[in-house]
Structure formats: structure tokens, C-alpha cells
Amino acid sequence: MSAGFNIHPQLLADCEQLGNLELCSVLLMRDARFPWIILVPRVDGLRDLHDLPATYRERAFIEVEIASKALQNYANTDKINVAALGNMVPQLHIHVIGRREDDAGWPAPVWSAGPAITLEGADLKERVTALKSLVFEE
């Protein structure tokens, strides 16, 4: 992994940093409507998923599974959506989003659900604490 790795400033503006798994930095999207983790592989110069070196691909999938299970356990989700879009942020990042049939955007994509409702204060602290314990459990 890259020694001088930096997370894109837009991701840092939109997310809370939860910590690091073996390959990816784990971020929590601050949108109160959706339990949403973003995984950022700590390898410089990646834009698209196919740019991820083959030696890291299995680990990336394992970390998607970790994030998916954490969201499922946290929010009792009906569906987990996984996507690597990157139209707004060119750095490779993988969205792992817990969806419920009663959420603000179901069944449409989260991006069509209108502007984010910022998760803050005690609600942010609770979600950060809960997801940290689920993602990084021993």
C-alpha cells in the first residue's frame, strides 16, 4: 500500500473516518437516511475498480463483506448495495449501503432520494460507535 496515501478531500468532507482495515480506510457517510460505509483502498492512483492490482482484489472483496455484514447487523437491512461509481470523486472508493424497504429512497438509488440529511450530534456518535464495533470486532 502507498506510504503517502491521502483520502480525497470530498470524501473527508462528507464522511467520518472509522479506521482502517488491512486494505481500506473505512468511512461513514454522514447521511442520516441510510447506513452507508465507504471503503477506500489505500493505494495511490486508483480510479476504477479494475485499476486495483490483482494482489489486492480478494482482500477488497473480504472488506466489502465485512462492511456489508456490519451494516446488515446494525440496521437489519433488506438489501446491501455495493457500487464503485466515482463520477464526482475520481479516487477509487467503494460504496456499501444498507437499504430497507421503508427507507427514504426505496426502491430507487440513494442518489435520487434528494439531498442528504446530515447525521450529527448524538445520532452521529451512536452510529460511529456501533459501526466501529461491528466492522472492527475481534
Salt bridges, closest charged atoms under 4 A:
GLU16 OE2 - ARG30 NE 2.73
GLU22 OE1 - ARG59 NH1 3.73
ASP31 OD2 - ARG33 NH2 2.66
ASP51 OD1 - HIS50 NE2 3.51
GLU63 OE2 - ARG59 NE 2.76
GLU65 OE2 - LYS69 NZ 2.97
ASP102 OD1 - ARG100 NE 3.01
ASP103 OD2 - ARG99 NE 2.62
